[in-house]
Amino acid sequence: MEKGSIQRWHFQGNKELASASSISTNIQGVLSSLKQNLNQNDTRPTIPLGKGDPSAFPSFRTTSVAEDAIVDAVRSSMYNSYAPTVGILPARRAIADYLNRDLPYKLTPDDVYLTPGCTQAIKIILTVLTRPGANILLPRPGFPFFEACTAHNHVEIRHFDLLPEKSWEVDLDAVEALADENTVAMVIINPGNPCGNVFTYQHLHKIAETARKLGIMVIADEEYQHLTFGSNPSVPMGVFRSVVPVVTLGSISKRWMVPGWRIGWLVTSDPDGILQKSGIVDSIKDCLNFSSDPATFIQGAIPQILEKTKEDFFSKTNSLLREAADICYDTIKEIPCLACPYKPEAAMFVMVKLDLSLLDGINNDMEFSLKLANEESVIVLPGVAMGMHDWVRITFAVELSVLEDGLGRIKAFCERFATRRLAYVQEETGLKDVRRGSQGSPNTLISSPFSACQRRRLRMISLPHKMSGQI
């Protein structure tokens, strides 16, 4: 090379990865941005209400049965080798037996494929379904990893809404309107992340019938199966396998509180052999041939974990989640600028609607979350990450004392910004007689002495200019 010449390199990063993992569809990216906005001078502990990982809290430690199973598997020296790409037979048999407890039929080990966590199972099935022109129906709100994988595979995403006024049920009319001859599947997440809902048997049956009518499979993310504490029982989608082919995704991450162990499964439920005839089963196996496997010793521990964990461990976990959900829901009801249309009865999250018209200087859910992190050292997940603008997702699977502290800070934050908005409204309108709640907080939405028309006027005046046409 001549002196002074410029060396040319013939490689560069894959720019498509940046769009697939963009901040709007990546929980980790959003949470990282919020953490960077924390006030380093705030001496209070940060309250993490944005991520679904309760394993860091003593109350949610996993059972000793699971820990002993890992130790036994390692010390046995039986699981130091490479595993078959579909997973070792004892683990697949144990998972089939575990799932069969809730099914009116029997899965076999051949229906079960092991993956490094549920997210890898998502990636496998979405890769399998990739073909030119294909589209997939995803729920809104939903788990953003589905969007990231679908976008990365160049498959068109079409969103159907979950209806908060109907316990976050699927808008099945929208599903039918969205689907066409290129639609290959619809995704449901049940129990719900991020909504904390549980679909009824009747609604799941309607979903199955709709999918059959459209000629598409149902991908059922059941990561939070059995983490339920409300009136609706948790019904696996595989119950309806005679109606429609079902691919079920799950893991031990959340029910056993071990998301870092990274072992999950993909299960096919298809008595008519449609998935086999269409090449889906072979494609799953082919995809597993070039994907990562769960650690072999973790696979070796699965039979002991699934078969020997006592019911009291699960009962204690669900009881803690129920108490935390009650605290979260009841506290949110006391904050005028927040609304929770549905009390969670499963998983570990609640979706909360923001009334931005009552909050001074906050224009969207990301700004709310950033300011909350900076001023109160509380992390919540903005709804934009799940396709829901002006909502936030709050995780309640933390120590109860931590949850109460965090909710108290959120309440103080909302009251402070509502007071600023109220002062501005009073200055603009000359209206001074606005009642306050029991804590001295402005409560124009609930206990204002003004008429509905006046309250709408208050909101319009206090809205940013760009929103002044909305009521």
N, C-alpha and C positions, 0 to 999 in steps of 0.2 A: 504493500500500500504506500502510495506516495505521501510524503510529509504534507500535512495541511489538508488532505482530502477527508471527506466525511464518510465514516463507516455506515453502511446501510444494513439494518437488521430486518429480516423477512418474517417477523412474528409480531403478534399483538394480541391483547386480551380480547375475549369474546364479549362484545358490547351487548349482545342479546341477554346475557346473564344479568346485566345491570337493570334492564327493564323487567325481567322476571322476578327479581328480588328487590324491586323498588320499594321505597319507604311506605307507599300506600298499600302494598300487599304483603308486607313483611313485619310480623309482630316484633321480632328482635330488632329490626331497624328502627321502628317507631319507639320502642322502649329505650334503645340506645340514645336516640335524639332527646328524649325526655330526661334521661339521666344526666346528659351533658348540660341540661338547663337547671340542674339543682343548684341552690345557693350554698356554696362551700362554707359560708359563714354561719349557716344555720346549725346549731349544735344538737338539735333534736335528731333522733334516728329517722332515717327515711322509711316511709311506710309503703311496702310494695303491694299495691292492689291492682297491678296491671298484668301479671303473668300467672298462669295456672300451674304453679309448682309449689304445693304446700309441703314438700318433703323437707324443707329447711326448718320447719317449725316442730318443736318437740311433740305437740299434740297429734301430729300427723306422721309420726315415725312409722315405718313399715313394721310388720309383724316379725317376731324373732324366727318364726317358721321359715320365712323367705330368706332371712339372713343365714340361718343354719343350712338351708338347702344349697346356697351358693358355696359355703365353706365345704360342705360334704362333696359337692360336685368337683371342686378344685382338688381336694385331697384324695379323691378316688383315683386320680390320674387316668380316668377313662375318657376325658373330654379335652385332650390336648391336641387332637388332630383336626384337620379340616373336616367340616361337616358337608353332607350332601347339599346341593344348592337349594333344595326344597325344604331342608331342615331334617334333623335326625328323627327317626321313627318314634321313639318313646315320647318325645315332646309333641309331635303332631297327634299322636294317639291321645295324649293327656288333654290337649286343647280341644280335640273333637269331643271327648267325654265331658269336659267342662261345659262346652256350649250345648251339648245334648240335654243338659238338665232343664233347659228352657224351651226345647223344641219337641214337636209332636212326632218326630222321626229321628233317625240316627245318621249323623255325619260319620264319615270314615276318615282315617288319616290321609287318604288320597285327596280329600276335599280341602286339606289344610296346607298352607304354604307359609313358612316362617320368614319374617323380615326384621331388620333392625329398627324396631319401633313402628308405630302406626303411620308415621309420615312416609316411611319408605314403602309401606303397603299402598299408600295413596299414589306415590310416584310410579310404582309398578303398574297398577291398573290403568292409570291415565296414559302411560307410555304404550301399553297394550292396545288401547283404543285409538291411538293416533293414526289417522289416515287423511289424505288430502280432502278438504272440504267438510270434514266432520265438525260437529258442534256438540257441546255438552251443556246441560242445564244445571246451574249451581244456585244454591240458596243465598238470599240476601236478607239479613246478615248471615255470614257464614265464617268458616275457617279459611283464612287467606292462603294457606298453603295449597289448597285446591286451585286457586286462581293462578298462583305462581307456576305450578307444574303445568297446568293447561296452557298458559301463555307460552311457556318455554317450549312446549311441544307443537306450537303453532296450530292449536285447535281453537276454534271460535268459542268464546264464552257467552252464554245467554243466561241472564239472571231471572229467576222467579222470586217473588217476595214471600217472606213469612209475615203473617198478619198479627201484629201485637194485640189487636182488639179481639182476636180469636185464639188466644193462648199460643200465639206464634205458629199457627197451623200453616201448611203449605197452601198457597193460592193456586189451586188445581186448575182453575179456569185459565190463569196465566200460563201454566205449564202447557196446556193444550194449544194455546195461541202461539207460544214460542216455538214449539216443536215443528220440524218438517222432516223430509225424507233423509236428511243428512244428520239428524239428531241420533246419537248413539247411546246416551245414558242420561239419567238424572241422579243427582247426589242428594241424599238426606243425611242429616246429623241428628241422631236420636239415641239417648237424651241430648238436648241441645247445647251446643257451644256456638254462639255466646249467650243464648237466651235463657238457659236453665229450665227449659220446658221438656215435657214428655208427651209424645204423640200417643193418642189413644189407639186401641186395637181397631176401632172403626175407621179412624183417619188413615192408619197404615194400610188397611184393606183398600180404601179408596185410592191411595197412592199406587198400590200394586195394580189395581184395575186400570188406572189411568196410564201407567207405564205399559201395560199389556196392549191397551188400545193403540198406543203410539208405536209399539214395536221396539221399545228400548229397555235396557236393563236398569236395575236400581242398584246404585252403589251406596251401601249403608255404612256410614261411619258410626260405629258403636263403641267408641273409645270410653265413653262414660256410662256404659251399661252397668246397671245395678247401683250406681251412685245416685239413688233416688230416695226422696224423703217426703213425698207428697201423696196425694190421693191416687194418682195414676200409676199403675204398675208398669214396669219396663218390659216392653214386648219386642223381641228381636224381629227384624224384617224378614229373616229367613223363614218365619212361620208361613209366609205367603209365597214360598218358592214354587208351589204348584200353579200359581197365578202368573208369576213373572220370574225370570232368572234374576238371582240376587247375588251380589258380591259383597261380603261383609268384611269390614276392616276393624281391627281391635288390637289391644295389647294389655299387658299387666301394669302399664305405667301409672294410670290414675287410680284404679281400684286398690292397688297395692302400694301406691304412693312411692313409686320408684322410676320416675321418668328417665333417670340417667342410666338405667340398666339396658335400655334400648333393645327390647324384644317385643315383636308384635306378630300379627298374622293377617293373612288374606285367605278368606274362605269362600268357596263356591257352593251355592245351593241351587241345584238345577236338576230335578229328577227326570226331566224330559230330554236331557242331554243337549240342550240348545247351545250352551257355552262350548261344549266339546265339538259339536258339528260345525259351529261357526269359526272354529280355530282359536277361540279365546283361551282355552285351557293350555293348548300348545304354546301360545304366545306368552302366557304367564311363565311357563317353564323356561322358554327361550330367554325371556327378560331376566329371570333369576340367574341364568348362566353368566351374565356379565354385570351383576349387581353385587353389592356387599352382603355378607351373611351376618346374622347375630353371632356373638362370641359363642363358641361351642360349649363352654362350661356353663353359660347362662341357659342354653338350650337343655343341657343336662340337668339343671336344677328345676326346670319347669314342672315335671310330674310331681315332685315333692311339694312345690309351692301351691299348685292347683288342688292337689288332693288332701293336703294336711292343714291348710289354713282354716282356723275355726271361725264359725259364724259370728262370734262375739267381737272379733276384730272389725268385721264389716259393719256390724250394728253400731259399734262405738263411733266409727268414722261417719256414718250417715247421721247419727245423732248430733255430732259436732257440726256437721254441715247444716243440718236443720236449724240448730240454734243460731249459727252464724247468719244464715239466710234471713231468719226472723229479725235479728238485730239490724241487718242491712236494710231490709225492706221498711221496717218501722221508722228507722232514722231518716231515710230518704223521704218518706211521707211528710216529715216535719220541715223540709226545706222547700220553700215555694218555687224556686227556679228549677227544681228537679222533679221529674215525674217517672214513676215506675209502673207501667201498665200491667205488669204480670209478676206475681210473686214467684220466685224460682222454687222449683220442687225437684231439681236434679242438678247434677254437675256442681260447679263451683263459681258460677258467674251470674250477674244480673245486668240487663241492659237498661240504661237510664237515659231518658230524654231531657235535653237541655232546653230551657226557655231562655234563649239568648236575649229576648227583649227586656228581661229583668236584670241583665248583667252588663255593667258599664264597661265599654272598651273591649269586649270579647265578641268576636264575630263568627267563630266556628268552634268545633269540638277540639281541633288541634290547638288553637290558641288557649282554650280553657285548660287543656291538659298541660301545656307548657307553663302557663302562669301558675297553675296549681302546684306543679313540681317546684317552681322557683320560689314561690312565696310560702308554701306549707310543707315542702318536702314529702309530698304524697304523689305516688305514681298511679295513674289510671290509664286505661287504653282508650284512645280516641276512636270513635265509631268509624272514622274514615278508613281505618285499617280493615274493617269488615264490611265496607260498602254502605255504611249508614252515617250520613252526615248529620251533625248536631246531636249525636248520641255519644255516650261513653259506656265502656264495659268495666264493671267493678268486680274484682275477684274477692270473694269473702272467705276463701279457704286459707285463713291465717289464724294465729292465736287470737282469741276473742278480745283480749286486752289491746292487742295491736289494731284489730278491726275497729274497736270503739274509739281509739285514739285517732285513727285515720279518718273515720266518718266525722268525728268532732272537728277535725281540721277542715274537712270539705265544707261542713256547715258554716264554720267561721269565715272561710273564703267566700262562699256564696253570699253570706250576709254582708260582708264588707263591700263586695262589688255591687250588690243590690242597693246598698246605702248610697254609693256614689251615683248610681243611676237615678235613684229617688231624688237626690239633691239637685241633679240636673233637671229632672222633670218639674220639680217644684219651682225652680228658677224660671223655667220657660213658661209654665202655666199659671203660676201664682197660687196653685192649690196647695195648701199647707196641711189640711186635716187628713192625714193618712195614718191609719191605725198601725200599730206595731204588734208583732207576735209576743209570746210570753217571754222570749229572750231579748226583746227590744229590737227584733229584726223587722224590716219592712215586709209586709205581707199583702201587697196590692192585689195579688191574684185571688186570695182566698177571703180575706177579711176587710178588703177595702170598702169604704162607705159609698164609693162611687157606683154609678150604674154601669151596666155592661158596655154601653156606648162610651162612657167616660174612660173606662179601663182600656178600651181599644185605643182611644185617643192618647192616653198616657203612654201606651206601648209605642204607638206610631211616632210620637214626639221623641221618645227615647231611643228609637232605633237608629243605627247608622244610616247615612244618607242613601247608601246603595240599596237598603232594604226598606226604604220609607214607603214603598208602594204595597208592602205586605201587612196584613193585619193578623 
